[in-house]
Amino acid sequence: MTSVDTVVATSMRVTCAKDELAEKLQVVGRGVSTRTSVQILAGIYLRAVGGQLALSSTDMEISLRVALDAQV
C-alpha cells in the first residue's frame, strides 16, 4: 500500500538576490501562456531544490526552466 501526504496552503520563505530573481522571472515569464482556458498555464511554478529556487513555465509549446541560489 502506498501512502501519499497532501499539504494544502503551505508557504515558502525565500531569501535571494533581488536582481537575480527579477532576471530569472523575466526569462521564465516568456513561457507563461496569455491566451488559455487552462488556468495552471497562466503562472510560474516555484520549487525549492537543495539550496536553490527552481522556476518554470510552459504554454504547452515551449517550456522554460531556470534556477538560482537561495535560502528556502
N, CA, C and O atoms as a Tripos MOL2 file, in Angstrom:
@<TRIPOS>MOLECULE
protein
  288   287    72     0     0
PROTEIN
NO_CHARGES

@<TRIPOS>ATOM
      1 N           0.8430   -1.1730    0.0000 N.3       1 MET1
      2 CA          0.0000    0.0000    0.0000 C.3       1 MET1
      3 C           0.8870    1.2340    0.0000 C.2       1 MET1
      4 O           1.8750    1.2930    0.7310 O.2       1 MET1
      5 N           0.5350    2.2270   -0.8230 N.am      2 THR2
      6 CA          1.2980    3.4440   -0.9360 C.3       2 THR2
      7 C           0.6260    4.5550   -0.1530 C.2       2 THR2
      8 O          -0.5910    4.7270   -0.2210 O.2       2 THR2
      9 N           1.4230    5.3070    0.5900 N.am      3 SER3
     10 CA          0.9030    6.4140    1.3770 C.3       3 SER3
     11 C           1.2560    7.7260    0.6860 C.2       3 SER3
     12 O           2.3930    7.9190    0.2560 O.2       3 SER3
     13 N           0.2910    8.6190    0.5810 N.am      4 VAL4
     14 CA          0.5080    9.9210   -0.0340 C.3       4 VAL4
     15 C           0.0340   10.9960    0.9300 C.2       4 VAL4
     16 O          -1.1080   10.9710    1.3890 O.2       4 VAL4
     17 N           0.9150   11.9370    1.2330 N.am      5 ASP5
     18 CA          0.5550   13.0580    2.0920 C.3       5 ASP5
     19 C           0.3100   14.2860    1.2240 C.2       5 ASP5
     20 O           1.1380   14.6240    0.3790 O.2       5 ASP5
     21 N          -0.8030   14.9420    1.4220 N.am      6 THR6
     22 CA         -1.1270   16.1500    0.6810 C.3       6 THR6
     23 C          -1.2030   17.3070    1.6550 C.2       6 THR6
     24 O          -1.9040   17.2420    2.6650 O.2       6 THR6
     25 N          -0.4730   18.3700    1.3430 N.am      7 VAL7
     26 CA         -0.4700   19.5510    2.1870 C.3       7 VAL7
     27 C          -1.0180   20.7110    1.3560 C.2       7 VAL7
     28 O          -0.5290   20.9940    0.2620 O.2       7 VAL7
     29 N          -2.0200   21.3630    1.8830 N.am      8 VAL8
     30 CA         -2.6490   22.4730    1.1800 C.3       8 VAL8
     31 C          -2.3610   23.7630    1.9370 C.2       8 VAL8
     32 O          -2.2740   23.7650    3.1650 O.2       8 VAL8
     33 N          -2.2160   24.8560    1.2010 N.am      9 ALA9
     34 CA         -1.9990   26.1840    1.7830 C.3       9 ALA9
     35 C          -0.6770   26.2640    2.5400 C.2       9 ALA9
     36 O          -0.6310   26.7700    3.6610 O.2       9 ALA9
     37 N           0.3830   25.7720    1.9370 N.am     10 THR10
     38 CA          1.6980   25.8980    2.5440 C.3      10 THR10
     39 C           2.3080   27.2380    2.1350 C.2      10 THR10
     40 O           1.8550   27.8730    1.1820 O.2      10 THR10
     41 N           3.3200   27.6490    2.8520 N.am     11 SER11
     42 CA          4.0040   28.8870    2.4980 C.3      11 SER11
     43 C           5.4920   28.6050    2.3690 C.2      11 SER11
     44 O           6.0100   27.6560    2.9580 O.2      11 SER11
     45 N           6.1700   29.4360    1.5940 N.am     12 MET12
     46 CA          7.5940   29.2620    1.3650 C.3      12 MET12
     47 C           8.2560   30.6260    1.5620 C.2      12 MET12
     48 O           7.8140   31.6280    0.9990 O.2      12 MET12
     49 N           9.3040   30.6510    2.3560 N.am     13 ARG13
     50 CA         10.0670   31.8830    2.5620 C.3      13 ARG13
     51 C          11.3830   31.7340    1.8010 C.2      13 ARG13
     52 O          12.1220   30.7700    2.0030 O.2      13 ARG13
     53 N          11.6640   32.6860    0.9340 N.am     14 VAL14
     54 CA         12.8400   32.6240    0.0750 C.3      14 VAL14
     55 C          13.6950   33.8630    0.3050 C.2      14 VAL14
     56 O          13.1900   34.9850    0.3420 O.2      14 VAL14
     57 N          15.0010   33.6410    0.4600 N.am     15 THR15
     58 CA         15.9530   34.7380    0.5510 C.3      15 THR15
     59 C          16.9460   34.5840   -0.5940 C.2      15 THR15
     60 O          17.6630   33.5870   -0.6780 O.2      15 THR15
     61 N          16.9780   35.5790   -1.4730 N.am     16 CYS16
     62 CA         17.8850   35.5330   -2.6220 C.3      16 CYS16
     63 C          18.1560   36.9560   -3.0950 C.2      16 CYS16
     64 O          17.5680   37.9120   -2.5880 O.2      16 CYS16
     65 N          19.0460   37.0880   -4.0660 N.am     17 ALA17
     66 CA         19.3690   38.3980   -4.6230 C.3      17 ALA17
     67 C          18.1950   38.9080   -5.4550 C.2      17 ALA17
     68 O          17.7160   38.2180   -6.3560 O.2      17 ALA17
     69 N          17.7420   40.1020   -5.1510 N.am     18 LYS18
     70 CA         16.5780   40.6850   -5.8190 C.3      18 LYS18
     71 C          16.7960   40.8120   -7.3350 C.2      18 LYS18
     72 O          15.9090   40.4720   -8.1180 O.2      18 LYS18
     73 N          17.9620   41.2960   -7.7440 N.am     19 ASP19
     74 CA         18.2470   41.4750   -9.1660 C.3      19 ASP19
     75 C          18.2620   40.1450   -9.9110 C.2      19 ASP19
     76 O          17.7580   40.0470  -11.0300 O.2      19 ASP19
     77 N          18.8420   39.1240   -9.2850 N.am     20 GLU20
     78 CA         18.9040   37.8110   -9.9190 C.3      20 GLU20
     79 C          17.5080   37.1980  -10.0500 C.2      20 GLU20
     80 O          17.1860   36.5970  -11.0740 O.2      20 GLU20
     81 N          16.6870   37.3500   -9.0180 N.am     21 LEU21
     82 CA         15.3200   36.8460   -9.0760 C.3      21 LEU21
     83 C          14.5370   37.5460  -10.1870 C.2      21 LEU21
     84 O          13.8270   36.8900  -10.9490 O.2      21 LEU21
     85 N          14.6610   38.8680  -10.2830 N.am     22 ALA22
     86 CA         13.9600   39.6260  -11.3250 C.3      22 ALA22
     87 C          14.3980   39.1750  -12.7170 C.2      22 ALA22
     88 O          13.5730   39.0480  -13.6220 O.2      22 ALA22
     89 N          15.6910   38.9370  -12.8820 N.am     23 GLU23
     90 CA         16.2210   38.4810  -14.1670 C.3      23 GLU23
     91 C          15.6550   37.1030  -14.5430 C.2      23 GLU23
     92 O          15.2350   36.8890  -15.6800 O.2      23 GLU23
     93 N          15.6480   36.1830  -13.5870 N.am     24 LYS24
     94 CA         15.1510   34.8270  -13.8470 C.3      24 LYS24
     95 C          13.6440   34.8210  -14.1000 C.2      24 LYS24
     96 O          13.1570   34.0720  -14.9480 O.2      24 LYS24
     97 N          12.9040   35.6610  -13.3610 N.am     25 LEU25
     98 CA         11.4570   35.7610  -13.5870 C.3      25 LEU25
     99 C          11.1560   36.3040  -14.9710 C.2      25 LEU25
    100 O          10.1820   35.8950  -15.6020 O.2      25 LEU25
    101 N          11.9760   37.2110  -15.4400 N.am     26 GLN26
    102 CA         11.8050   37.7620  -16.7780 C.3      26 GLN26
    103 C          11.9900   36.6840  -17.8390 C.2      26 GLN26
    104 O          11.2740   36.6660  -18.8410 O.2      26 GLN26
    105 N          12.9410   35.7940  -17.6230 N.am     27 VAL27
    106 CA         13.1920   34.7060  -18.5710 C.3      27 VAL27
    107 C          12.0120   33.7350  -18.6090 C.2      27 VAL27
    108 O          11.4700   33.4710  -19.6820 O.2      27 VAL27
    109 N          11.6060   33.2020  -17.4560 N.am     28 VAL28
    110 CA         10.5180   32.2200  -17.4530 C.3      28 VAL28
    111 C           9.1670   32.8590  -17.7400 C.2      28 VAL28
    112 O           8.2320   32.1700  -18.1470 O.2      28 VAL28
    113 N           9.0520   34.1570  -17.5340 N.am     29 GLY29
    114 CA          7.8090   34.8550  -17.8390 C.3      29 GLY29
    115 C           7.4490   34.7830  -19.3140 C.2      29 GLY29
    116 O           6.2790   34.9050  -19.6750 O.2      29 GLY29
    117 N           8.4390   34.5890  -20.1600 N.am     30 ARG30
    118 CA          8.1840   34.4630  -21.5990 C.3      30 ARG30
    119 C           7.4310   33.1900  -21.9460 C.2      30 ARG30
    120 O           6.8160   33.0990  -23.0080 O.2      30 ARG30
    121 N           7.4770   32.2050  -21.0540 N.am     31 GLY31
    122 CA          6.8090   30.9350  -21.3170 C.3      31 GLY31
    123 C           5.3980   30.8520  -20.7670 C.2      31 GLY31
    124 O           4.7120   29.8490  -20.9680 O.2      31 GLY31
    125 N           4.9520   31.9020  -20.0690 N.am     32 VAL32
    126 CA          3.6100   31.8920  -19.4860 C.3      32 VAL32
    127 C           2.5880   32.1350  -20.5940 C.2      32 VAL32
    128 O           2.7170   33.0650  -21.3900 O.2      32 VAL32
    129 N           1.5810   31.2830  -20.6240 N.am     33 SER33
    130 CA          0.5310   31.4000  -21.6280 C.3      33 SER33
    131 C          -0.3770   32.5770  -21.2990 C.2      33 SER33
    132 O          -0.8330   32.7130  -20.1640 O.2      33 SER33
    133 N          -0.6420   33.4280  -22.2860 N.am     34 THR34
    134 CA         -1.5110   34.5830  -22.0720 C.3      34 THR34
    135 C          -2.9190   34.3440  -22.6040 C.2      34 THR34
    136 O          -3.8570   35.0400  -22.2150 O.2      34 THR34
    137 N          -3.0710   33.3700  -23.4850 N.am     35 ARG35
    138 CA         -4.3910   33.0870  -24.0680 C.3      35 ARG35
    139 C          -4.7220   31.6130  -23.8980 C.2      35 ARG35
    140 O          -4.5630   30.8210  -24.8270 O.2      35 ARG35
    141 N          -5.1740   31.2570  -22.7300 N.am     36 THR36
    142 CA         -5.5060   29.8560  -22.4930 C.3      36 THR36
    143 C          -6.6940   29.7350  -21.5530 C.2      36 THR36
    144 O          -6.9390   30.6050  -20.7180 O.2      36 THR36
    145 N          -7.4040   28.6700  -21.7000 N.am     37 SER37
    146 CA         -8.5000   28.3920  -20.7750 C.3      37 SER37
    147 C          -8.0290   27.4830  -19.6380 C.2      37 SER37
    148 O          -8.7880   27.2020  -18.7110 O.2      37 SER37
    149 N          -6.7920   27.0290  -19.7100 N.am     38 VAL38
    150 CA         -6.2050   26.1850  -18.6740 C.3      38 VAL38
    151 C          -5.4710   27.0980  -17.6910 C.2      38 VAL38
    152 O          -4.3860   27.5940  -17.9930 O.2      38 VAL38
    153 N          -6.0660   27.3180  -16.5130 N.am     39 GLN39
    154 CA         -5.5500   28.2810  -15.5490 C.3      39 GLN39
    155 C          -4.1260   27.9840  -15.0720 C.2      39 GLN39
    156 O          -3.3710   28.9170  -14.8000 O.2      39 GLN39
    157 N          -3.7490   26.7360  -14.9660 N.am     40 ILE40
    158 CA         -2.4250   26.3850  -14.4460 C.3      40 ILE40
    159 C          -1.2990   26.8820  -15.3530 C.2      40 ILE40
    160 O          -0.1650   27.0320  -14.8990 O.2      40 ILE40
    161 N          -1.5960   27.1360  -16.6170 N.am     41 LEU41
    162 CA         -0.5910   27.6240  -17.5560 C.3      41 LEU41
    163 C          -0.3920   29.1330  -17.4640 C.2      41 LEU41
    164 O           0.4520   29.6840  -18.1710 O.2      41 LEU41
    165 N          -1.1450   29.8020  -16.6160 N.am     42 ALA42
    166 CA         -1.0860   31.2530  -16.5030 C.3      42 ALA42
    167 C          -0.1530   31.7150  -15.3850 C.2      42 ALA42
    168 O          -0.2310   32.8710  -14.9680 O.2      42 ALA42
    169 N           0.7190   30.8500  -14.8930 N.am     43 GLY43
    170 CA          1.6030   31.2290  -13.7960 C.3      43 GLY43
    171 C           2.9860   30.6180  -13.9060 C.2      43 GLY43
    172 O           3.2910   29.8990  -14.8570 O.2      43 GLY43
    173 N           3.8110   30.9150  -12.9240 N.am     44 ILE44
    174 CA          5.1780   30.3940  -12.8430 C.3      44 ILE44
    175 C           5.2520   29.4600  -11.6440 C.2      44 ILE44
    176 O           4.8280   29.8150  -10.5440 O.2      44 ILE44
    177 N           5.7900   28.2710  -11.8600 N.am     45 TYR45
    178 CA          5.9120   27.2470  -10.8230 C.3      45 TYR45
    179 C           7.2230   27.4580  -10.0710 C.2      45 TYR45
    180 O           8.2920   27.4860  -10.6800 O.2      45 TYR45
    181 N           7.1440   27.6050   -8.7480 N.am     46 LEU46
    182 CA          8.3210   27.7710   -7.8890 C.3      46 LEU46
    183 C           8.5150   26.4980   -7.0890 C.2      46 LEU46
    184 O           7.5680   25.9640   -6.5110 O.2      46 LEU46
    185 N           9.7720   26.0070   -7.0590 N.am     47 ARG47
    186 CA         10.0620   24.7770   -6.3380 C.3      47 ARG47
    187 C          11.4150   24.9110   -5.6570 C.2      47 ARG47
    188 O          12.3810   25.3840   -6.2560 O.2      47 ARG47
    189 N          11.4750   24.4890   -4.3930 N.am     48 ALA48
    190 CA         12.7280   24.5080   -3.6350 C.3      48 ALA48
    191 C          13.4530   23.1980   -3.8700 C.2      48 ALA48
    192 O          12.9060   22.1200   -3.6370 O.2      48 ALA48
    193 N          14.7120   23.3020   -4.3430 N.am     49 VAL49
    194 CA         15.5040   22.1100   -4.6430 C.3      49 VAL49
    195 C          16.9170   22.3140   -4.1180 C.2      49 VAL49
    196 O          17.7030   23.0510   -4.7140 O.2      49 VAL49
    197 N          17.2440   21.6620   -2.9990 N.am     50 GLY50
    198 CA         18.6060   21.6540   -2.4560 C.3      50 GLY50
    199 C          19.3550   22.9710   -2.4850 C.2      50 GLY50
    200 O          20.3930   23.0630   -3.1410 O.2      50 GLY50
    201 N          18.8710   23.9890   -1.8020 N.am     51 GLY51
    202 CA         19.5760   25.2600   -1.7520 C.3      51 GLY51
    203 C          19.3620   26.1340   -2.9640 C.2      51 GLY51
    204 O          20.0330   27.1540   -3.1210 O.2      51 GLY51
    205 N          18.4450   25.7530   -3.8160 N.am     52 GLN52
    206 CA         18.1270   26.5520   -4.9960 C.3      52 GLN52
    207 C          16.6280   26.7280   -5.1240 C.2      52 GLN52
    208 O          15.8470   25.9220   -4.6170 O.2      52 GLN52
    209 N          16.2360   27.7870   -5.8050 N.am     53 LEU53
    210 CA         14.8510   28.0190   -6.1480 C.3      53 LEU53
    211 C          14.7200   27.7720   -7.6370 C.2      53 LEU53
    212 O          15.3540   28.4560   -8.4400 O.2      53 LEU53
    213 N          13.8990   26.7980   -8.0110 N.am     54 ALA54
    214 CA         13.6860   26.4700   -9.4230 C.3      54 ALA54
    215 C          12.3940   27.1320   -9.8800 C.2      54 ALA54
    216 O          11.3720   27.0470   -9.2000 O.2      54 ALA54
    217 N          12.4410   27.7900  -11.0300 N.am     55 LEU55
    218 CA         11.2800   28.4480  -11.6110 C.3      55 LEU55
    219 C          11.0120   27.8210  -12.9710 C.2      55 LEU55
    220 O          11.9460   27.5740  -13.7340 O.2      55 LEU55
    221 N           9.7480   27.5630  -13.2830 N.am     56 SER56
    222 CA          9.4220   27.0000  -14.5940 C.3      56 SER56
    223 C           8.0630   27.4840  -15.0610 C.2      56 SER56
    224 O           7.1890   27.8160  -14.2600 O.2      56 SER56
    225 N           7.9050   27.5150  -16.3850 N.am     57 SER57
    226 CA          6.6370   27.9020  -17.0000 C.3      57 SER57
    227 C           6.5120   27.1780  -18.3300 C.2      57 SER57
    228 O           7.4990   26.7150  -18.9010 O.2      57 SER57
    229 N           5.2790   27.0900  -18.8100 N.am     58 THR58
    230 CA          5.0350   26.4710  -20.1050 C.3      58 THR58
    231 C           3.7530   27.0190  -20.7030 C.2      58 THR58
    232 O           2.8520   27.4520  -19.9840 O.2      58 THR58
    233 N           3.6810   26.9950  -22.0220 N.am     59 ASP59
    234 CA          2.4380   27.3110  -22.7140 C.3      59 ASP59
    235 C           2.0190   26.1240  -23.5740 C.2      59 ASP59
    236 O           1.2300   26.2750  -24.5080 O.2      59 ASP59
    237 N           2.5470   24.9500  -23.2590 N.am     60 MET60
    238 CA          2.2990   23.6750  -23.9270 C.3      60 MET60
    239 C           3.0260   23.5600  -25.2750 C.2      60 MET60
    240 O           2.9780   22.5040  -25.9060 O.2      60 MET60
    241 N           3.6890   24.6150  -25.7170 N.am     61 GLU61
    242 CA          4.5240   24.5440  -26.9080 C.3      61 GLU61
    243 C           5.9900   24.6810  -26.5300 C.2      61 GLU61
    244 O           6.8450   23.9550  -27.0370 O.2      61 GLU61
    245 N           6.2690   25.6210  -25.6320 N.am     62 ILE62
    246 CA          7.6280   25.7790  -25.1180 C.3      62 ILE62
    247 C           7.5850   25.6700  -23.6010 C.2      62 ILE62
    248 O           6.5680   25.9600  -22.9690 O.2      62 ILE62
    249 N           8.7040   25.2480  -23.0310 N.am     63 SER63
    250 CA          8.8340   25.1370  -21.5850 C.3      63 SER63
    251 C          10.1510   25.7840  -21.2010 C.2      63 SER63
    252 O          11.1880   25.4850  -21.7930 O.2      63 SER63
    253 N          10.1190   26.6650  -20.2180 N.am     64 LEU64
    254 CA         11.3220   27.3520  -19.7560 C.3      64 LEU64
    255 C          11.5630   27.0250  -18.2940 C.2      64 LEU64
    256 O          10.6410   27.0290  -17.4790 O.2      64 LEU64
    257 N          12.8320   26.7380  -17.9750 N.am     65 ARG65
    258 CA         13.2220   26.4280  -16.5930 C.3      65 ARG65
    259 C          14.5400   27.1030  -16.2670 C.2      65 ARG65
    260 O          15.4860   27.0710  -17.0540 O.2      65 ARG65
    261 N          14.5860   27.7150  -15.0890 N.am     66 VAL66
    262 CA         15.8240   28.3100  -14.5820 C.3      66 VAL66
    263 C          15.9070   28.0450  -13.0870 C.2      66 VAL66
    264 O          14.9170   27.6800  -12.4530 O.2      66 VAL66
    265 N          17.0930   28.2310  -12.5360 N.am     67 ALA67
    266 CA         17.2890   28.0520  -11.1010 C.3      67 ALA67
    267 C          18.2330   29.1360  -10.5990 C.2      67 ALA67
    268 O          19.0750   29.6340  -11.3470 O.2      67 ALA67
    269 N          18.0880   29.4940   -9.3340 N.am     68 LEU68
    270 CA         19.0020   30.4460   -8.7240 C.3      68 LEU68
    271 C          19.2730   30.0240   -7.2870 C.2      68 LEU68
    272 O          18.4450   29.3750   -6.6480 O.2      68 LEU68
    273 N          20.4480   30.4040   -6.7900 N.am     69 ASP69
    274 CA         20.8130   30.0740   -5.4150 C.3      69 ASP69
    275 C          19.9380   30.8680   -4.4600 C.2      69 ASP69
    276 O          19.7310   32.0690   -4.6370 O.2      69 ASP69
    277 N          19.4290   30.1870   -3.4520 N.am     70 ALA70
    278 CA         18.5500   30.8500   -2.4900 C.3      70 ALA70
    279 C          18.4980   30.0650   -1.1990 C.2      70 ALA70
    280 O          18.7520   28.8610   -1.1840 O.2      70 ALA70
    281 N          18.1710   30.7400   -0.1210 N.am     71 GLN71
    282 CA         17.8510   30.0920    1.1470 C.3      71 GLN71
    283 C          16.3380   29.9250    1.1600 C.2      71 GLN71
    284 O          15.5970   30.9040    1.0780 O.2      71 GLN71
    285 N          15.8920   28.6990    1.2610 N.am     72 VAL72
    286 CA         14.4530   28.4320    1.2100 C.3      72 VAL72
    287 C          14.0130   27.8010    2.5090 C.2      72 VAL72
    288 O          12.8330   27.4940    2.6790 O.2      72 VAL72
@<TRIPOS>BOND
     1     1     2 1
     2     2     3 1
     3     3     4 2
     4     3     5 am
     5     5     6 1
     6     6     7 1
     7     7     8 2
     8     7     9 am
     9     9    10 1
    10    10    11 1
    11    11    12 2
    12    11    13 am
    13    13    14 1
    14    14    15 1
    15    15    16 2
    16    15    17 am
    17    17    18 1
    18    18    19 1
    19    19    20 2
    20    19    21 am
    21    21    22 1
    22    22    23 1
    23    23    24 2
    24    23    25 am
    25    25    26 1
    26    26    27 1
    27    27    28 2
    28    27    29 am
    29    29    30 1
    30    30    31 1
    31    31    32 2
    32    31    33 am
    33    33    34 1
    34    34    35 1
    35    35    36 2
    36    35    37 am
    37    37    38 1
    38    38    39 1
    39    39    40 2
    40    39    41 am
    41    41    42 1
    42    42    43 1
    43    43    44 2
    44    43    45 am
    45    45    46 1
    46    46    47 1
    47    47    48 2
    48    47    49 am
    49    49    50 1
    50    50    51 1
    51    51    52 2
    52    51    53 am
    53    53    54 1
    54    54    55 1
    55    55    56 2
    56    55    57 am
    57    57    58 1
    58    58    59 1
    59    59    60 2
    60    59    61 am
    61    61    62 1
    62    62    63 1
    63    63    64 2
    64    63    65 am
    65    65    66 1
    66    66    67 1
    67    67    68 2
    68    67    69 am
    69    69    70 1
    70    70    71 1
    71    71    72 2
    72    71    73 am
    73    73    74 1
    74    74    75 1
    75    75    76 2
    76    75    77 am
    77    77    78 1
    78    78    79 1
    79    79    80 2
    80    79    81 am
    81    81    82 1
    82    82    83 1
    83    83    84 2
    84    83    85 am
    85    85    86 1
    86    86    87 1
    87    87    88 2
    88    87    89 am
    89    89    90 1
    90    90    91 1
    91    91    92 2
    92    91    93 am
    93    93    94 1
    94    94    95 1
    95    95    96 2
    96    95    97 am
    97    97    98 1
    98    98    99 1
    99    99   100 2
   100    99   101 am
   101   101   102 1
   102   102   103 1
   103   103   104 2
   104   103   105 am
   105   105   106 1
   106   106   107 1
   107   107   108 2
   108   107   109 am
   109   109   110 1
   110   110   111 1
   111   111   112 2
   112   111   113 am
   113   113   114 1
   114   114   115 1
   115   115   116 2
   116   115   117 am
   117   117   118 1
   118   118   119 1
   119   119   120 2
   120   119   121 am
   121   121   122 1
   122   122   123 1
   123   123   124 2
   124   123   125 am
   125   125   126 1
   126   126   127 1
   127   127   128 2
   128   127   129 am
   129   129   130 1
   130   130   131 1
   131   131   132 2
   132   131   133 am
   133   133   134 1
   134   134   135 1
   135   135   136 2
   136   135   137 am
   137   137   138 1
   138   138   139 1
   139   139   140 2
   140   139   141 am
   141   141   142 1
   142   142   143 1
   143   143   144 2
   144   143   145 am
   145   145   146 1
   146   146   147 1
   147   147   148 2
   148   147   149 am
   149   149   150 1
   150   150   151 1
   151   151   152 2
   152   151   153 am
   153   153   154 1
   154   154   155 1
   155   155   156 2
   156   155   157 am
   157   157   158 1
   158   158   159 1
   159   159   160 2
   160   159   161 am
   161   161   162 1
   162   162   163 1
   163   163   164 2
   164   163   165 am
   165   165   166 1
   166   166   167 1
   167   167   168 2
   168   167   169 am
   169   169   170 1
   170   170   171 1
   171   171   172 2
   172   171   173 am
   173   173   174 1
   174   174   175 1
   175   175   176 2
   176   175   177 am
   177   177   178 1
   178   178   179 1
   179   179   180 2
   180   179   181 am
   181   181   182 1
   182   182   183 1
   183   183   184 2
   184   183   185 am
   185   185   186 1
   186   186   187 1
   187   187   188 2
   188   187   189 am
   189   189   190 1
   190   190   191 1
   191   191   192 2
   192   191   193 am
   193   193   194 1
   194   194   195 1
   195   195   196 2
   196   195   197 am
   197   197   198 1
   198   198   199 1
   199   199   200 2
   200   199   201 am
   201   201   202 1
   202   202   203 1
   203   203   204 2
   204   203   205 am
   205   205   206 1
   206   206   207 1
   207   207   208 2
   208   207   209 am
   209   209   210 1
   210   210   211 1
   211   211   212 2
   212   211   213 am
   213   213   214 1
   214   214   215 1
   215   215   216 2
   216   215   217 am
   217   217   218 1
   218   218   219 1
   219   219   220 2
   220   219   221 am
   221   221   222 1
   222   222   223 1
   223   223   224 2
   224   223   225 am
   225   225   226 1
   226   226   227 1
   227   227   228 2
   228   227   229 am
   229   229   230 1
   230   230   231 1
   231   231   232 2
   232   231   233 am
   233   233   234 1
   234   234   235 1
   235   235   236 2
   236   235   237 am
   237   237   238 1
   238   238   239 1
   239   239   240 2
   240   239   241 am
   241   241   242 1
   242   242   243 1
   243   243   244 2
   244   243   245 am
   245   245   246 1
   246   246   247 1
   247   247   248 2
   248   247   249 am
   249   249   250 1
   250   250   251 1
   251   251   252 2
   252   251   253 am
   253   253   254 1
   254   254   255 1
   255   255   256 2
   256   255   257 am
   257   257   258 1
   258   258   259 1
   259   259   260 2
   260   259   261 am
   261   261   262 1
   262   262   263 1
   263   263   264 2
   264   263   265 am
   265   265   266 1
   266   266   267 1
   267   267   268 2
   268   267   269 am
   269   269   270 1
   270   270   271 1
   271   271   272 2
   272   271   273 am
   273   273   274 1
   274   274   275 1
   275   275   276 2
   276   275   277 am
   277   277   278 1
   278   278   279 1
   279   279   280 2
   280   279   281 am
   281   281   282 1
   282   282   283 1
   283   283   284 2
   284   283   285 am
   285   285   286 1
   286   286   287 1
   287   287   288 2
@<TRIPOS>SUBSTRUCTURE
     1 MET1         2 RESIDUE 1 A MET
     2 THR2         6 RESIDUE 1 A THR
     3 SER3        10 RESIDUE 1 A SER
     4 VAL4        14 RESIDUE 1 A VAL
     5 ASP5        18 RESIDUE 1 A ASP
     6 THR6        22 RESIDUE 1 A THR
     7 VAL7        26 RESIDUE 1 A VAL
     8 VAL8        30 RESIDUE 1 A VAL
     9 ALA9        34 RESIDUE 1 A ALA
    10 THR10       38 RESIDUE 1 A THR
    11 SER11       42 RESIDUE 1 A SER
    12 MET12       46 RESIDUE 1 A MET
    13 ARG13       50 RESIDUE 1 A ARG
    14 VAL14       54 RESIDUE 1 A VAL
    15 THR15       58 RESIDUE 1 A THR
    16 CYS16       62 RESIDUE 1 A CYS
    17 ALA17       66 RESIDUE 1 A ALA
    18 LYS18       70 RESIDUE 1 A LYS
    19 ASP19       74 RESIDUE 1 A ASP
    20 GLU20       78 RESIDUE 1 A GLU
    21 LEU21       82 RESIDUE 1 A LEU
    22 ALA22       86 RESIDUE 1 A ALA
    23 GLU23       90 RESIDUE 1 A GLU
    24 LYS24       94 RESIDUE 1 A LYS
    25 LEU25       98 RESIDUE 1 A LEU
    26 GLN26      102 RESIDUE 1 A GLN
    27 VAL27      106 RESIDUE 1 A VAL
    28 VAL28      110 RESIDUE 1 A VAL
    29 GLY29      114 RESIDUE 1 A GLY
    30 ARG30      118 RESIDUE 1 A ARG
    31 GLY31      122 RESIDUE 1 A GLY
    32 VAL32      126 RESIDUE 1 A VAL
    33 SER33      130 RESIDUE 1 A SER
    34 THR34      134 RESIDUE 1 A THR
    35 ARG35      138 RESIDUE 1 A ARG
    36 THR36      142 RESIDUE 1 A THR
    37 SER37      146 RESIDUE 1 A SER
    38 VAL38      150 RESIDUE 1 A VAL
    39 GLN39      154 RESIDUE 1 A GLN
    40 ILE40      158 RESIDUE 1 A ILE
    41 LEU41      162 RESIDUE 1 A LEU
    42 ALA42      166 RESIDUE 1 A ALA
    43 GLY43      170 RESIDUE 1 A GLY
    44 ILE44      174 RESIDUE 1 A ILE
    45 TYR45      178 RESIDUE 1 A TYR
    46 LEU46      182 RESIDUE 1 A LEU
    47 ARG47      186 RESIDUE 1 A ARG
    48 ALA48      190 RESIDUE 1 A ALA
    49 VAL49      194 RESIDUE 1 A VAL
    50 GLY50      198 RESIDUE 1 A GLY
    51 GLY51      202 RESIDUE 1 A GLY
    52 GLN52      206 RESIDUE 1 A GLN
    53 LEU53      210 RESIDUE 1 A LEU
    54 ALA54      214 RESIDUE 1 A ALA
    55 LEU55      218 RESIDUE 1 A LEU
    56 SER56      222 RESIDUE 1 A SER
    57 SER57      226 RESIDUE 1 A SER
    58 THR58      230 RESIDUE 1 A THR
    59 ASP59      234 RESIDUE 1 A ASP
    60 MET60      238 RESIDUE 1 A MET
    61 GLU61      242 RESIDUE 1 A GLU
    62 ILE62      246 RESIDUE 1 A ILE
    63 SER63      250 RESIDUE 1 A SER
    64 LEU64      254 RESIDUE 1 A LEU
    65 ARG65      258 RESIDUE 1 A ARG
    66 VAL66      262 RESIDUE 1 A VAL
    67 ALA67      266 RESIDUE 1 A ALA
    68 LEU68      270 RESIDUE 1 A LEU
    69 ASP69      274 RESIDUE 1 A ASP
    70 ALA70      278 RESIDUE 1 A ALA
    71 GLN71      282 RESIDUE 1 A GLN
    72 VAL72      286 RESIDUE 1 A VAL
